[in-house]
Amino acid sequence: RCETCSQEEAKYRCPRCMKYSCSLLCVKKHKLALSCNGVRDKTAFVSVNEFTDLNLLSDYRFLEDVGRAADAAARRLTMHNATAKKILYGLRNKARKCEIDLRTLPVGFTKRRENSTTFNCMEKKFYWHLKLIFPHSHAEYTLKGVPDDKTLADILKPYIDPVESDPVVCQRLKIYTMSPQSDVQILMKIENRKQNAVRYNELDARRSLLDNLKGKVIIEYPTLFVVLKTLKNDMVILGQDASEPAENSDSESSSLSSVEEGEIRDSS
């Protein structure tokens, strides 16, 4: 008998819950009542005593389906990697024409996954992924799609401007908004230096992001440190340390560059 209406002789059996039904109407009713999708559970446990040739054939076909799905996923990944490499190559090439040494990390690195920097060919303009760090307030903010012709002062207005900044952000960055603007410095870490010789470049807030990035090495995207002159203790600006010249020689820079690239390849 049909297990839904209990009146007619059963004609169908649900592959999922094994309930008997007599008609399409009863099939729909039992699916609705039991929240059954009617699809056989290919991974359901079957005891050895109940295992038949049909179960063996089902398992074999299930493994075949898994193999096809894995192969299709691998093909899609290969196509995606080829496209991603082409995009990254174009991005680095455009940056090089703007006198920016843009470098990318291997797949799997956090900065590689985060980076959303793009180049608009119609506008001939970069839209940068940008990270702002306010060390004195222990705050970090990530910006996406920042146009390269925007000045650093305009980028920072929503954060440290006493009038234009968001009230919540203003409260968190109170030490910055209460300080005179002349005391605010924007620094960017210099790449290709030894770990025990960390130095920073001071950026000009009146100039555009593109102008500030020219001639510098960027790994994935720019990270800017917004500090107060009176409070930055161990953040040494290149050229302000009497023990070293204002700029590294080209040979030293290229040597450090090759060492770092080797380290990145090894870590991948």
SULDALIN-V341694 format. One record per residue. N is the residue number from 1. OMEGA is omega in whole degrees, 0 to 359 (none if undefined). NEAR is the number of other ideal C-beta (glycine too) atoms within 12 Angstrom. D_FIRST is the distance of its C-alpha to the first C-alpha in whole Angstrom. Layout:
BEGIN
n=N omega=OMEGA near=NEAR d_first=D_FIRST
n=N omega=OMEGA near=NEAR d_first=D_FIRST
END
This chain:
BEGIN
n=1 omega=175 near=15 d_first=0
n=2 omega=183 near=24 d_first=4
n=3 omega=178 near=26 d_first=6
n=4 omega=181 near=29 d_first=9
n=5 omega=178 near=21 d_first=8
n=6 omega=182 near=16 d_first=6
n=7 omega=184 near=14 d_first=7
n=8 omega=177 near=17 d_first=6
n=9 omega=183 near=15 d_first=5
n=10 omega=179 near=22 d_first=5
n=11 omega=185 near=18 d_first=9
n=12 omega=175 near=25 d_first=10
n=13 omega=183 near=19 d_first=11
n=14 omega=180 near=28 d_first=14
n=15 omega=183 near=20 d_first=17
n=16 omega=186 near=21 d_first=18
n=17 omega=177 near=23 d_first=16
n=18 omega=178 near=18 d_first=13
n=19 omega=179 near=26 d_first=10
n=20 omega=178 near=22 d_first=7
n=21 omega=183 near=34 d_first=8
n=22 omega=185 near=23 d_first=8
n=23 omega=179 near=19 d_first=11
n=24 omega=179 near=15 d_first=15
n=25 omega=179 near=18 d_first=15
n=26 omega=176 near=28 d_first=12
n=27 omega=180 near=30 d_first=13
n=28 omega=180 near=18 d_first=17
n=29 omega=182 near=21 d_first=15
n=30 omega=177 near=31 d_first=14
n=31 omega=180 near=23 d_first=17
n=32 omega=183 near=14 d_first=19
n=33 omega=184 near=17 d_first=18
n=34 omega=184 near=19 d_first=18
n=35 omega=182 near=10 d_first=21
n=36 omega=180 near=23 d_first=20
n=37 omega=176 near=15 d_first=21
n=38 omega=181 near=22 d_first=19
n=39 omega=182 near=13 d_first=22
n=40 omega=177 near=20 d_first=22
n=41 omega=185 near=17 d_first=24
n=42 omega=182 near=20 d_first=27
n=43 omega=180 near=14 d_first=28
n=44 omega=181 near=18 d_first=26
n=45 omega=176 near=10 d_first=27
n=46 omega=181 near=17 d_first=25
n=47 omega=182 near=9 d_first=27
n=48 omega=181 near=9 d_first=29
n=49 omega=183 near=7 d_first=27
n=50 omega=183 near=10 d_first=24
n=51 omega=182 near=15 d_first=26
n=52 omega=178 near=13 d_first=26
n=53 omega=178 near=9 d_first=28
n=54 omega=177 near=14 d_first=25
n=55 omega=178 near=21 d_first=26
n=56 omega=178 near=14 d_first=30
n=57 omega=179 near=14 d_first=29
n=58 omega=179 near=21 d_first=28
n=59 omega=180 near=19 d_first=31
n=60 omega=179 near=15 d_first=33
n=61 omega=177 near=16 d_first=32
n=62 omega=178 near=19 d_first=32
n=63 omega=177 near=16 d_first=36
n=64 omega=179 near=15 d_first=37
n=65 omega=178 near=16 d_first=35
n=66 omega=179 near=16 d_first=37
n=67 omega=178 near=14 d_first=40
n=68 omega=179 near=14 d_first=40
n=69 omega=179 near=14 d_first=40
n=70 omega=179 near=14 d_first=43
n=71 omega=179 near=14 d_first=45
n=72 omega=179 near=14 d_first=44
n=73 omega=179 near=14 d_first=45
n=74 omega=178 near=14 d_first=48
n=75 omega=179 near=14 d_first=49
n=76 omega=180 near=14 d_first=49
n=77 omega=179 near=15 d_first=51
n=78 omega=178 near=14 d_first=54
n=79 omega=180 near=14 d_first=54
n=80 omega=180 near=15 d_first=54
n=81 omega=180 near=16 d_first=57
n=82 omega=178 near=14 d_first=59
n=83 omega=180 near=14 d_first=59
n=84 omega=179 near=20 d_first=59
n=85 omega=179 near=17 d_first=62
n=86 omega=180 near=14 d_first=64
n=87 omega=181 near=21 d_first=63
n=88 omega=178 near=26 d_first=65
n=89 omega=178 near=17 d_first=68
n=90 omega=180 near=21 d_first=68
n=91 omega=179 near=32 d_first=68
n=92 omega=180 near=25 d_first=71
n=93 omega=178 near=18 d_first=73
n=94 omega=179 near=26 d_first=73
n=95 omega=180 near=33 d_first=74
n=96 omega=178 near=19 d_first=77
n=97 omega=177 near=17 d_first=78
n=98 omega=179 near=28 d_first=79
n=99 omega=177 near=17 d_first=80
n=100 omega=178 near=31 d_first=78
n=101 omega=182 near=26 d_first=77
n=102 omega=180 near=34 d_first=73
n=103 omega=181 near=28 d_first=71
n=104 omega=180 near=31 d_first=67
n=105 omega=177 near=26 d_first=65
n=106 omega=177 near=23 d_first=63
n=107 omega=181 near=17 d_first=59
n=108 omega=178 near=11 d_first=58
n=109 omega=183 near=18 d_first=61
n=110 omega=182 near=14 d_first=60
n=111 omega=178 near=24 d_first=63
n=112 omega=179 near=22 d_first=61
n=113 omega=184 near=16 d_first=58
n=114 omega=191 near=21 d_first=60
n=115 omega=179 near=31 d_first=62
n=116 omega=181 near=23 d_first=61
n=117 omega=178 near=38 d_first=65
n=118 omega=175 near=25 d_first=65
n=119 omega=179 near=31 d_first=68
n=120 omega=184 near=17 d_first=68
n=121 omega=180 near=14 d_first=70
n=122 omega=181 near=8 d_first=70
n=123 omega=184 near=13 d_first=72
n=124 omega=187 near=15 d_first=73
n=125 omega=174 near=22 d_first=72
n=126 omega=169 near=36 d_first=71
n=127 omega=192 near=28 d_first=68
n=128 omega=163 near=40 d_first=68
n=129 omega=189 near=32 d_first=66
n=130 omega=176 near=37 d_first=68
n=131 omega=177 near=31 d_first=68
n=132 omega=179 near=36 d_first=70
n=133 omega=177 near=28 d_first=71
n=134 omega=189 near=35 d_first=73
n=135 omega=183 near=26 d_first=74
n=136 omega=177 near=28 d_first=76
n=137 omega=181 near=27 d_first=73
n=138 omega=183 near=10 d_first=71
n=139 omega=176 near=24 d_first=69
n=140 omega=177 near=21 d_first=67
n=141 omega=179 near=26 d_first=66
n=142 omega=179 near=21 d_first=64
n=143 omega=178 near=29 d_first=65
n=144 omega=177 near=17 d_first=64
n=145 omega=179 near=21 d_first=65
n=146 omega=181 near=34 d_first=69
n=147 omega=185 near=24 d_first=71
n=148 omega=179 near=35 d_first=74
n=149 omega=179 near=23 d_first=76
n=150 omega=181 near=27 d_first=76
n=151 omega=180 near=22 d_first=78
n=152 omega=179 near=38 d_first=78
n=153 omega=179 near=24 d_first=79
n=154 omega=178 near=21 d_first=76
n=155 omega=184 near=34 d_first=74
n=156 omega=183 near=34 d_first=75
n=157 omega=181 near=24 d_first=75
n=158 omega=184 near=24 d_first=72
n=159 omega=187 near=36 d_first=72
n=160 omega=177 near=41 d_first=76
n=161 omega=183 near=22 d_first=77
n=162 omega=184 near=22 d_first=78
n=163 omega=189 near=12 d_first=77
n=164 omega=183 near=17 d_first=75
n=165 omega=177 near=23 d_first=73
n=166 omega=183 near=18 d_first=69
n=167 omega=180 near=16 d_first=70
n=168 omega=179 near=13 d_first=67
n=169 omega=180 near=25 d_first=69
n=170 omega=180 near=24 d_first=72
n=171 omega=180 near=18 d_first=72
n=172 omega=180 near=21 d_first=70
n=173 omega=186 near=33 d_first=73
n=174 omega=182 near=20 d_first=76
n=175 omega=179 near=23 d_first=78
n=176 omega=183 near=36 d_first=78
n=177 omega=179 near=31 d_first=79
n=178 omega=181 near=18 d_first=81
n=179 omega=177 near=23 d_first=83
n=180 omega=182 near=14 d_first=86
n=181 omega=179 near=23 d_first=84
n=182 omega=181 near=10 d_first=87
n=183 omega=182 near=21 d_first=86
n=184 omega=177 near=35 d_first=83
n=185 omega=176 near=34 d_first=83
n=186 omega=183 near=41 d_first=80
n=187 omega=174 near=36 d_first=80
n=188 omega=183 near=36 d_first=78
n=189 omega=178 near=31 d_first=78
n=190 omega=178 near=37 d_first=79
n=191 omega=178 near=33 d_first=77
n=192 omega=174 near=30 d_first=79
n=193 omega=178 near=24 d_first=81
n=194 omega=186 near=17 d_first=81
n=195 omega=181 near=13 d_first=78
n=196 omega=179 near=8 d_first=82
n=197 omega=182 near=19 d_first=83
n=198 omega=179 near=21 d_first=81
n=199 omega=183 near=30 d_first=83
n=200 omega=170 near=31 d_first=82
n=201 omega=175 near=34 d_first=83
n=202 omega=181 near=30 d_first=84
n=203 omega=182 near=36 d_first=82
n=204 omega=183 near=20 d_first=84
n=205 omega=182 near=28 d_first=82
n=206 omega=182 near=17 d_first=84
n=207 omega=182 near=21 d_first=83
n=208 omega=178 near=25 d_first=79
n=209 omega=180 near=41 d_first=77
n=210 omega=180 near=32 d_first=78
n=211 omega=180 near=21 d_first=81
n=212 omega=182 near=34 d_first=81
n=213 omega=181 near=34 d_first=78
n=214 omega=178 near=25 d_first=81
n=215 omega=184 near=20 d_first=82
n=216 omega=177 near=33 d_first=80
n=217 omega=179 near=30 d_first=77
n=218 omega=175 near=41 d_first=74
n=219 omega=181 near=35 d_first=71
n=220 omega=181 near=30 d_first=67
n=221 omega=182 near=37 d_first=69
n=222 omega=172 near=40 d_first=71
n=223 omega=184 near=34 d_first=71
n=224 omega=177 near=39 d_first=74
n=225 omega=179 near=34 d_first=76
n=226 omega=186 near=42 d_first=77
n=227 omega=174 near=33 d_first=80
n=228 omega=185 near=28 d_first=83
n=229 omega=185 near=22 d_first=86
n=230 omega=186 near=15 d_first=87
n=231 omega=180 near=20 d_first=84
n=232 omega=185 near=23 d_first=83
n=233 omega=187 near=11 d_first=84
n=234 omega=180 near=15 d_first=83
n=235 omega=185 near=28 d_first=82
n=236 omega=178 near=24 d_first=85
n=237 omega=181 near=25 d_first=86
n=238 omega=181 near=27 d_first=87
n=239 omega=178 near=17 d_first=91
n=240 omega=176 near=19 d_first=92
n=241 omega=186 near=17 d_first=92
n=242 omega=184 near=8 d_first=95
n=243 omega=182 near=10 d_first=94
n=244 omega=179 near=19 d_first=93
n=245 omega=182 near=13 d_first=94
n=246 omega=182 near=15 d_first=92
n=247 omega=175 near=15 d_first=90
n=248 omega=176 near=24 d_first=89
n=249 omega=181 near=12 d_first=90
n=250 omega=182 near=11 d_first=88
n=251 omega=180 near=10 d_first=88
n=252 omega=181 near=19 d_first=87
n=253 omega=181 near=22 d_first=84
n=254 omega=179 near=16 d_first=83
n=255 omega=179 near=17 d_first=83
n=256 omega=180 near=24 d_first=81
n=257 omega=181 near=23 d_first=79
n=258 omega=178 near=15 d_first=78
n=259 omega=182 near=19 d_first=78
n=260 omega=180 near=25 d_first=75
n=261 omega=177 near=23 d_first=73
n=262 omega=179 near=13 d_first=73
n=263 omega=179 near=18 d_first=72
n=264 omega=179 near=23 d_first=69
n=265 omega=179 near=14 d_first=68
n=266 omega=182 near=10 d_first=68
n=267 omega=179 near=12 d_first=66
n=268 omega=none near=14 d_first=63
END
